[in-house]
Amino acid sequence: GDSVTQTEGPVTVSESESLIINCTYSATSIAYPNLFWYVRYPGEGLQLLLKVITAGQKGSSRGFEATYNKETTSFHLQKASVQESDSAVYYCALGENTGANTGKLTFGHGTILRVHP
Amino acid sequence: EAAVTQSPRNKVTVTGGNVTLSCRQTNSHNYMYWYRQDTGHGLRLIHYSYGAGNLQIGDVPDGYKATRTTQEDFFLLLELASPSQTSLYFCASSASWGGQNTLYFGAGTRLSVL
């Protein structure tokens, strides 16, 4: 089946340092998957951070970016300079796109990010 | 802004107990979902619905029932709770179903089955 593997957490960085959270996927049943990063801040539900539906494209939001690499089946999340407010749980997800409003999301286990001031 | 509200936020019950988790969305979305998350696992889909009275089975449905009474309300029922159902439960909604659409999540319900 389809699966998503991401960096084991917690990941601890200092404010203003750079960040990368790795995400690789296996899409055995999906020819052209869509890729997402969701984030969950303390006490809140998950919310969409960014998504990319075309291989080779980059998505960006709130200073984060991720590039859909079909050759390496990766969708790593990066940020050049993190802030304490970025402390959260980050989820990589893989979605089907059959073009007919069908499909499901397969989530990674989530990566806890802790940013120290 | 999309809004999904779950209740209760925390619940403790005993093995064999009866539990109902509630979810209400004010987004006018057709699709609603129940997920569970456990340490070391991603979110796993329990049940979902694409409208009032509709119910679809997800990936981990055993031990759970669900009911969509209105477009806004989706309930998850555990009629004989077991310790294996101790988990963090998320409800979500989306305008349409699929791997291309944004899901809007509630803040979660933490359930402990003793």
Contacts between the chains, C-beta under 8 A, distances in Angstrom:
chain1	res1	chain2	res2	distance
A	4	B	42	6.4
A	30	B	99	7.9
A	33	B	99	7.1
A	34	B	99	5.0
A	34	B	100	5.2
A	38	B	103	7.8
A	38	B	105	8.0
A	40	B	105	7.8
A	43	B	107	6.4
A	44	B	107	5.5
A	45	B	4	6.5
A	45	B	90	6.4
A	45	B	92	7.7
A	45	B	104	7.6
A	45	B	105	3.3
A	45	B	106	4.9
A	45	B	107	4.7
A	45	B	108	6.3
A	46	B	43	7.8
A	46	B	90	6.8
A	46	B	92	7.6
A	46	B	103	7.4
A	46	B	105	4.2
A	47	B	104	7.6
A	47	B	105	6.9
A	48	B	102	4.8
A	48	B	103	7.3
A	51	B	102	7.6
A	53	B	100	6.1
A	91	B	42	7.0
A	91	B	43	7.1
A	93	B	42	7.8
A	94	B	99	7.3
A	95	B	98	7.0
A	95	B	99	2.2
A	95	B	100	6.1
A	96	B	98	7.0
A	96	B	99	4.1
A	97	B	98	6.8
A	97	B	99	5.3
A	97	B	100	4.9
A	98	B	98	7.8
A	101	B	96	4.8
A	101	B	97	5.6
A	101	B	98	5.0
A	101	B	101	8.0
A	102	B	97	6.6
A	102	B	98	5.8
A	103	B	97	7.2
A	103	B	98	4.3
A	103	B	99	3.7
A	103	B	100	7.1
A	104	B	45	6.6
A	104	B	59	8.0
A	104	B	99	6.3
A	105	B	43	7.8
A	105	B	45	7.7
A	105	B	99	5.7
A	105	B	103	7.0
A	106	B	42	7.0
A	107	B	42	3.4
A	107	B	43	4.2
A	107	B	44	7.8
A	108	B	42	5.0
A	109	B	40	5.7
A	109	B	41	5.7
A	109	B	42	5.0
A	110	B	37	7.4
A	110	B	42	7.0
